[in-house]
Amino acid sequence: MNLLLLNHYAGTPELGMEYRPYYLAREWVRLGHRVRIVAADFSHVRTRQPPPGTQVIDGIEYQWLPTPAYRGNGVGRLRNVMAYLSQTWAMADELARDVRPDAVIASSTYPMDNWVARRIAQAAARAGVRARHVYELHDLWPLSLIELAGMSPWHPFALVCQSAEDAAYRHCDLVVSMLPKVHPHVTARGLDLRKLAIVPNGISPEEWQGAPAPLRGDVAAALAAAREGERVVVGYAGSMGLPNALDHLLDAAKRLADAPLGFVLVGDGHERERLARRIADEGLSRVALLPPIPKAQVRAFLAAIDIAFIGWQRVPIYRFGIAPNKLMDYMMAGKAVLHAVEAGNDPVGDARCGLTVPPEDPAAIAEGLKGLAGLRAADRRAMGERGKAYVLRHHAYPVLAQRFIAALGGC
């Protein structure tokens, strides 16, 4: 098939997030399909920005559209979104003619690219090609903005998102959701459940082969210091924003000041500087917070810790399920996981690879960490092996890419 993927924030392992478009597309190319990804040349989630234009990466055709740079979530980001959408809208006939897509996949986190996807599919139909319109559902916008960020449902941006989401459910041929429990939401908004398929986030097994890239010196030193006195090391690798609930981990670390535990956190995000000040102001001497490491070094970091932490806020939207990338990495690394969550699904519980405790509860997090730290190292390794087996069975990108194609074949 010819597959056209619209993803504003698409990246590559070298450029940074988002990774899912790359990994799915690479597997599709290996299966014999042609894939073009149309993305913006500037995205806040990438570590490096590509030049505008076209290039082929691992057999994937990337088309980078020129968009203005921005910081934060204000007017600058909105201008960036509008630049991407207006260009793809204007290119509908060109994309339909050049790609002759069998499927046009709207995959940009926000739902407005569904309007563009439908326009391209209609242009393809006029050229005699049946192009299925697919909505790849990442987050439930505008519901995520309303429940997580406190945006009013009557905010103009929320109303635009809602209009786009509802139109997608009415008109698309297929919804592929990363969230596993969206059924009540999408049916309430008008989707026929026969058009719904679940394809969660995953990992690329080949990236876990061979020796990992060596750790940056400051991170290696922090891990060594955290282990002094035969302490058990708790690690976190990922974004540092409010949704990641790292304040509650720091609260737990404070409660565990006399326990044989060390904490090493690596990453970046809006909350990083404030968290660093808090660690310093409160004298949390056993907590090290360091800048983000390249993706290639994450394996080495995870290999050096004993317990991996992932936390969430207690918010209603997680009733529709969660699909965190970093949890897949934790499990693939064979680590025991402390998961602070209340959601519609729990991969840690399903895989029996750690402990799940209530979110936003420092006492519960502290007790969970003590419980995992008190186990024999062999028992933690057994937990980790169960997690790795679970990920390889259910979350490897070669498996997920074929599941996506199978869903396309049924619509």
C-alpha positions in Angstrom: 0.0 0.0 0.0 0.9 3.7 -0.3 0.5 5.2 3.2 0.5 8.9 3.9 1.0 9.9 7.5 0.3 13.4 8.7 2.1 13.9 12.0 3.1 17.5 12.9 5.6 16.3 15.5 7.1 13.2 13.8 10.8 12.7 14.6 13.5 10.0 14.3 15.9 8.5 16.8 18.5 11.1 15.7 16.2 14.1 15.8 14.2 13.1 18.9 10.5 12.6 19.6 8.0 11.7 18.4 9.3 8.2 17.8 6.2 6.2 17.1 5.7 7.5 13.5 9.3 6.5 12.6 9.1 3.0 14.1 5.7 2.1 12.6 6.8 3.5 9.2 10.1 1.7 9.2 8.2 -1.6 9.8 5.7 -0.8 7.1 8.5 -0.2 4.7 10.1 -3.5 5.6 6.8 -5.1 4.9 6.9 -3.7 1.4 4.7 -0.6 1.8 5.5 2.9 0.6 5.3 5.5 3.4 5.5 9.3 3.3 5.4 11.3 6.6 4.5 15.0 6.4 5.7 16.8 9.5 6.6 20.4 10.6 10.3 21.4 10.5 10.0 22.8 14.1 8.7 20.9 17.1 9.2 21.5 20.8 9.5 17.8 21.5 12.5 17.3 19.2 16.1 17.7 20.3 17.3 18.7 16.8 15.3 20.3 14.0 15.6 19.2 10.4 15.9 21.6 7.4 12.7 22.1 5.4 12.4 19.9 2.4 12.3 16.2 1.6 14.6 13.4 2.6 14.5 9.6 2.8 15.4 8.1 6.2 15.5 4.2 6.4 13.3 4.0 3.4 10.7 6.5 4.8 9.9 9.6 2.7 9.9 12.6 5.1 8.5 15.9 4.0 9.4 18.7 6.4 7.2 21.8 6.1 8.6 25.2 7.1 6.9 26.4 10.3 7.8 29.2 12.8 9.8 28.4 15.9 8.1 28.9 19.3 8.5 28.4 23.1 5.9 27.2 25.5 2.2 26.7 24.8 1.2 30.2 23.8 0.4 32.1 20.6 3.7 31.0 19.0 2.8 27.4 19.2 -0.7 28.2 17.8 1.0 30.0 14.8 3.2 26.9 14.3 0.1 24.6 14.2 -1.8 26.9 11.8 1.3 27.1 9.5 1.4 23.3 9.3 -2.4 22.9 8.8 -2.7 25.6 6.2 0.2 24.1 4.1 -1.1 20.6 4.2 -4.6 21.8 3.4 -3.2 23.7 0.3 -1.2 20.6 -0.7 -4.1 18.2 -0.7 -4.3 17.7 -4.5 -0.5 17.6 -4.8 -0.2 14.9 -2.0 -3.1 12.9 -3.5 -1.4 13.0 -6.9 2.1 12.3 -5.8 1.5 9.6 -3.1 -1.8 8.1 -4.5 -2.5 7.0 -0.9 -4.4 3.9 0.0 -4.7 5.4 3.5 -4.3 8.9 4.9 -3.5 8.8 8.6 -4.2 11.9 10.7 -1.7 11.5 13.6 -0.8 14.9 15.0 -1.9 14.6 18.7 -4.4 17.4 18.1 -7.4 16.3 15.9 -7.6 19.2 13.4 -5.4 17.3 10.9 -8.4 15.1 10.3 -9.9 17.9 8.3 -6.8 17.8 6.1 -6.8 14.0 5.9 -10.4 13.9 4.7 -9.6 16.6 2.1 -6.7 14.5 0.8 -8.8 11.3 0.7 -11.4 13.1 -1.3 -8.8 14.4 -3.7 -7.5 10.9 -4.1 -11.0 9.6 -4.8 -11.3 12.2 -7.6 -8.1 10.7 -9.1 -9.6 7.2 -8.9 -7.8 6.0 -5.7 -9.8 4.8 -2.7 -7.9 6.4 0.2 -9.1 5.4 3.6 -9.2 8.2 6.2 -7.6 7.0 9.4 -7.6 8.9 12.7 -4.7 7.7 14.9 -5.8 8.8 18.4 -3.0 9.7 20.7 -4.6 11.9 23.3 -8.3 12.8 23.8 -8.2 16.5 22.8 -9.9 18.7 23.9 -10.7 16.5 26.9 -7.1 16.2 27.9 -6.7 20.0 27.8 -9.9 20.4 29.9 -9.2 17.8 32.6 -5.4 18.0 32.7 -4.7 21.7 32.0 -7.9 23.2 33.3 -9.0 24.7 29.9 -12.6 25.8 29.8 -14.7 23.6 27.4 -15.9 26.9 26.0 -12.4 28.2 25.2 -12.2 28.8 21.4 -9.4 26.3 21.0 -11.3 23.6 22.9 -14.3 24.2 20.7 -12.2 23.9 17.5 -10.7 20.7 18.8 -14.1 19.3 19.7 -15.5 20.1 16.3 -12.5 18.3 14.6 -12.7 15.3 16.9 -16.5 14.9 16.3 -16.1 15.3 12.6 -13.3 12.6 12.6 -15.6 10.1 14.3 -18.4 10.8 11.9 -16.4 10.7 8.7 -13.3 8.5 9.1 -13.0 4.9 8.0 -11.0 3.8 10.9 -9.8 5.0 14.4 -6.6 3.5 15.7 -6.3 4.3 19.4 -3.2 4.1 21.5 -5.4 4.3 24.6 -7.0 0.9 25.3 -10.2 2.0 27.1 -11.6 4.7 24.9 -14.7 2.9 23.9 -17.3 4.8 26.0 -15.8 8.2 25.0 -15.7 7.6 21.3 -19.1 6.0 21.2 -20.5 9.0 23.1 -19.0 11.3 20.5 -20.5 9.4 17.6 -18.1 6.6 16.5 -19.3 3.2 15.4 -17.2 0.8 17.4 -16.7 -1.4 14.4 -14.3 1.3 13.2 -12.1 1.1 16.3 -8.8 -0.7 16.6 -6.3 -0.6 19.5 -2.6 -0.3 18.7 -0.7 0.8 21.8 2.8 2.3 22.1 5.8 0.0 21.8 9.5 -0.6 21.6 11.9 -1.5 18.8 13.6 -4.8 19.8 16.6 -4.3 17.6 17.6 -1.2 19.6 18.0 -3.4 22.6 20.6 -5.6 21.0 24.3 -5.3 21.3 26.1 -3.1 23.9 24.4 0.1 25.0 26.0 3.5 24.4 28.2 4.5 27.4 26.7 6.9 29.9 27.6 10.6 30.1 30.1 11.1 32.8 27.9 13.1 35.2 25.2 10.5 35.1 27.6 7.6 35.7 29.0 9.5 38.7 25.6 10.2 40.1 24.6 6.6 39.8 27.8 5.5 41.5 27.2 8.0 44.4 23.6 6.8 44.7 24.7 3.2 45.2 27.3 4.0 47.9 26.8 2.0 51.1 25.0 -0.8 49.0 21.9 1.4 48.6 19.2 0.3 46.2 19.0 2.8 43.3 15.6 4.2 42.2 15.7 5.8 38.7 13.5 8.0 36.5 14.1 8.8 32.9 11.7 11.0 31.0 9.8 14.3 30.9 9.6 16.5 33.9 6.2 18.2 33.8 3.2 18.3 36.1 1.6 15.2 34.6 4.7 13.2 35.6 4.0 13.8 39.3 7.6 14.0 40.4 6.8 16.1 43.4 5.2 13.1 45.0 8.4 11.1 44.4 10.4 13.8 46.1 8.0 13.7 49.0 8.5 10.0 49.2 12.3 10.4 49.1 12.0 12.8 52.0 10.1 10.2 54.0 12.8 7.6 53.1 15.8 9.8 54.1 17.1 7.1 56.5 16.3 4.1 54.2 19.1 2.5 52.1 17.9 4.1 48.9 19.4 6.5 46.4 17.5 8.4 43.7 18.7 9.5 40.2 16.4 11.4 37.9 17.3 12.4 34.3 15.2 14.4 31.9 13.9 17.8 30.9 10.7 19.7 31.0 8.8 22.7 32.3 9.2 21.6 35.9 12.8 20.7 35.9 14.3 23.9 37.3 11.6 24.1 40.0 12.3 20.5 41.0 16.0 21.2 41.1 15.4 24.1 43.4 13.2 22.1 45.7 15.9 19.3 46.0 18.4 21.9 47.0 16.2 23.9 49.3 15.0 20.8 51.2 18.4 19.2 51.4 17.4 16.0 49.6 21.0 14.9 49.4 20.2 11.4 48.1 18.3 12.7 45.1 20.3 13.6 42.0 18.6 15.4 39.1 20.5 15.6 35.8 19.9 17.0 32.3 18.4 14.6 29.7 20.5 11.9 28.1 20.5 10.9 24.5 18.1 8.1 23.6 21.0 5.8 22.9 22.2 6.1 26.5 18.8 5.2 28.1 19.6 1.5 28.1 22.8 2.0 30.0 21.0 4.2 32.6 18.2 1.7 33.1 20.8 -1.2 33.4 22.4 0.7 36.3 19.3 1.2 38.4 17.3 -1.3 40.5 13.8 0.2 40.6 12.2 2.3 37.9 9.6 4.9 38.9 6.7 6.2 36.9 4.0 8.4 38.4 0.8 10.1 37.2 -1.6 12.7 38.5 -5.0 11.5 39.8 -7.3 12.8 37.0 -10.4 11.3 35.6 -9.2 11.2 32.0 -6.9 8.3 32.7 -10.0 6.1 33.0 -9.7 5.8 29.2 -6.3 4.2 29.6 -2.6 5.1 29.4 0.1 4.3 26.9 3.4 5.7 28.3 6.6 5.2 26.2 8.9 5.2 29.2 7.1 2.4 30.9 7.7 0.3 27.8 11.5 1.1 28.1 11.5 0.3 31.8 9.9 -3.1 31.2 12.1 -3.9 28.2 15.1 -3.2 30.4 13.9 -5.9 32.8 13.5 -3.5 35.7 11.1 -3.8 38.7 8.7 -0.9 38.4 7.0 1.3 41.0 3.9 2.6 39.2 1.8 5.3 40.9 -1.4 5.4 38.9 -5.2 5.1 38.9 -6.2 4.3 35.3 -8.3 2.2 33.1 -5.4 -0.2 32.5 -2.2 -1.1 34.3 0.6 -2.8 32.3 2.7 -3.2 35.4 -0.1 -5.2 37.1 -0.9 -7.1 33.9 2.7 -8.2 33.5 3.4 -8.6 37.3 6.6 -6.7 36.9 6.5 -4.5 40.0 4.1 -2.7 42.3 1.2 -0.4 41.6 0.2 2.2 44.3 -2.2 5.1 44.4 -1.1 8.3 42.6 -0.4 11.5 44.5 0.2 9.6 47.7 3.8 10.0 49.0 3.2 7.6 51.8 2.0 4.8 49.4 4.9 5.6 47.1 7.4 5.4 50.0 6.0 2.1 51.2 6.0 0.7 47.7 9.7 1.6 47.2 10.6 0.1 50.6 8.7 -3.1 49.6 10.6 -3.4 46.3 13.9 -2.5 47.9 13.4 -5.1 50.6 13.1 -7.9 48.0 16.1 -10.0 47.1 17.8 -8.8 43.9 16.9 -12.1 42.3 13.2 -11.4 43.0 13.4 -8.0 41.4 15.1 -9.5 38.4 12.3 -12.1 38.1 9.8 -9.2 38.1 11.8 -7.5 35.4 12.0 -10.6 33.2 8.2 -10.9 33.3 7.9 -7.3 32.2 10.3 -7.8 29.3 8.4 -10.9 28.1 5.2 -9.0 28.3 6.5 -6.1 26.2 8.0 -8.4 23.5 4.7 -10.2 23.2 2.3 -7.2 23.1 4.4 -4.0 22.4 7.1 -4.8 19.9 6.8 -2.5 16.9 7.0 -5.4 14.3 3.9 -6.8 16.0 2.2 -3.4 16.3 2.9 -2.4 12.7 1.3 -5.6 11.4 -1.7 -5.1 13.7 -2.2 -1.6 12.3 -2.0 -3.0 8.7 -4.5 -5.7 9.6 -6.9 -3.1 10.9 -6.5 -1.1 7.6 -7.3 -4.2 5.7 -10.6 -4.6 7.5 -12.0 -1.2 6.8 
